[in-house]
Amino acid sequence: MIGFSLIELALLLSLLTFIPWLVALLDVLRSEFNGNDKLIWLLTVVFVPVVGWVAYFAIGRSQKRRRAPS
């Protein structure tokens, strides 16, 4: 039968939420922020996963400190 079983669907949904979460987490860790913003974004992404990475991509990326050109 063609189609997804419940396990395959759960695995697909898990991957679709894990990958952006991981990208957001790595971006927060690698970036510089002003004050405690890095800690706040890190805690938000880790403890409120889906809402955290959605909010980070919508709001947090614009709060990163700009690096001086080399």
C-alpha positions in Angstrom: 0.0 0.0 0.0 1.3 3.4 -0.9 1.3 6.0 1.8 2.8 6.8 5.2 2.4 4.7 8.2 1.9 6.5 11.5 5.5 5.8 12.5 6.9 7.2 9.3 4.7 10.3 9.6 5.9 10.9 13.2 9.5 10.5 12.1 9.0 13.0 9.2 7.4 15.5 11.5 10.1 15.0 14.1 12.8 15.7 11.4 10.9 18.7 10.1 11.0 20.3 13.6 14.5 19.1 14.7 16.4 20.5 11.7 15.3 24.1 12.1 15.7 23.8 15.9 19.3 22.6 15.4 20.1 25.4 12.9 18.7 28.0 15.3 20.6 26.6 18.3 23.9 26.6 16.3 23.2 30.1 15.0 22.6 31.4 18.5 25.8 29.8 19.8 28.0 31.1 17.0 26.6 34.7 17.0 27.3 37.7 19.2 24.5 39.5 20.9 24.3 42.6 23.1 24.0 42.0 26.9 22.1 38.9 27.9 20.3 38.5 24.6 22.3 35.4 23.8 21.4 33.7 27.0 17.7 34.6 26.6 17.7 33.2 23.0 19.5 30.1 24.0 17.1 29.3 26.8 14.1 30.1 24.6 15.3 27.9 21.8 16.2 25.0 24.1 13.2 25.0 26.5 10.4 26.1 24.1 11.6 24.4 21.0 9.1 25.0 18.2 8.0 28.5 19.4 11.6 29.3 20.2 13.1 28.6 16.8 10.2 30.3 15.0 10.6 33.4 17.2 14.4 33.3 16.8 14.1 33.3 13.0 11.4 35.9 13.0 12.9 38.3 15.6 16.3 37.1 17.0 18.4 37.1 13.9 18.0 40.9 13.5 19.2 41.4 17.1 22.7 39.9 16.3 25.6 42.2 16.7 27.1 43.2 13.4 30.7 42.1 12.8 33.2 44.7 11.6 34.5 43.9 8.1 38.0 42.3 8.1 
